[in-house]
Amino acid sequence: MDKNIRYRISFLNNGKTYELFAREVYQDELYGFVTIEGLLFGERSQVVVDTSEERLRNEFEGVERFHVPMHALIRIDEVTAVGTPRIHDAGASGGNIHAFPGLPGKGGS
């Protein structure tokens, strides 16, 4: 397995679209889930601080691996370079990403 391969994972979480970079992505032993491990973040020595990246870094601090339900995944890309992780509103981008019908939204249970 090539150690230079990285993955960009986009998924929905509480009405937000998360875009993260990781070393490994694979089908989980838990039925209907995908495991993501080895999260990658940008260098801390940058002068400009991205608040979205810092929020993600704090949210996933100490997490070795996490599990995402398949219905929440938007896409998984194999990339050679790591970009900037980010969070944005799922419907605010004006794009074509929408929550799966029947899933609870902001006001749901």
C-alpha positions in Angstrom: 0.0 0.0 0.0 1.3 3.4 -1.0 2.0 5.6 2.1 1.5 8.8 0.1 -2.2 8.2 -0.6 -4.5 10.3 1.4 -8.3 10.6 1.5 -10.6 13.6 1.5 -13.9 12.7 3.2 -17.0 14.8 3.0 -20.0 13.9 5.2 -23.0 15.4 6.8 -23.1 16.0 10.6 -25.9 18.0 12.4 -26.8 20.1 9.3 -23.1 20.9 8.5 -20.8 19.4 5.8 -17.5 18.3 7.2 -14.5 17.9 4.9 -11.6 16.1 6.5 -8.4 14.5 5.4 -7.2 11.1 6.6 -4.7 8.3 6.1 -7.1 5.4 6.1 -10.7 4.9 5.2 -12.3 1.4 5.2 -15.6 -0.4 5.6 -16.4 -0.9 9.3 -17.2 -4.1 11.1 -20.3 -2.2 12.3 -22.8 -2.8 9.5 -23.6 0.4 7.6 -20.6 2.4 8.8 -17.2 3.5 7.4 -14.1 3.9 9.6 -11.9 6.9 9.3 -8.6 7.1 11.0 -5.3 9.0 11.0 -6.8 12.5 10.6 -4.5 15.0 8.9 -4.5 18.7 9.6 -2.4 21.5 8.1 0.8 22.8 9.7 0.3 24.8 12.9 3.1 27.2 12.0 1.0 29.1 9.5 0.5 32.8 10.2 -3.1 32.9 9.0 -5.3 30.9 11.3 -8.4 29.2 9.8 -11.0 29.1 12.5 -12.8 26.2 10.7 -9.7 24.1 10.8 -9.0 25.0 14.5 -12.6 24.1 15.4 -12.2 20.7 13.7 -8.8 20.2 15.3 -10.3 20.8 18.7 -13.4 18.7 18.0 -11.3 15.7 17.0 -8.5 16.1 19.4 -7.5 12.7 20.9 -9.6 10.8 18.4 -7.8 7.8 16.9 -10.6 6.7 14.6 -14.3 7.4 14.2 -17.2 5.9 12.4 -19.5 7.6 9.9 -22.8 6.1 8.9 -22.9 5.4 5.1 -26.0 7.5 4.6 -24.1 10.6 5.9 -21.2 10.2 3.4 -21.2 12.6 0.5 -18.0 11.4 -1.1 -14.5 10.0 -0.5 -11.7 11.1 -2.8 -8.2 9.7 -3.0 -5.8 12.6 -3.1 -2.0 13.1 -3.2 -1.9 16.4 -1.3 -3.6 17.4 2.0 -5.8 20.5 1.8 -7.5 22.5 4.5 -10.2 20.7 6.5 -13.4 22.7 6.9 -17.0 22.8 8.1 -19.8 24.7 6.3 -23.5 24.7 6.3 -24.8 21.9 4.1 -27.3 24.0 2.2 -25.5 27.4 2.3 -23.0 26.7 -0.4 -25.7 26.9 -3.1 -24.4 23.6 -4.4 -26.2 20.3 -4.9 -25.5 18.7 -1.5 -28.7 18.0 0.4 -29.4 16.0 3.6 -30.9 12.5 3.0 -34.7 12.7 3.1 -36.2 11.6 6.4 -33.2 12.4 8.6 -33.8 14.8 11.5 -32.7 18.3 10.8 -31.9 21.1 13.1 -35.3 21.1 14.7 -35.8 17.3 14.5 -35.4 14.6 17.1 
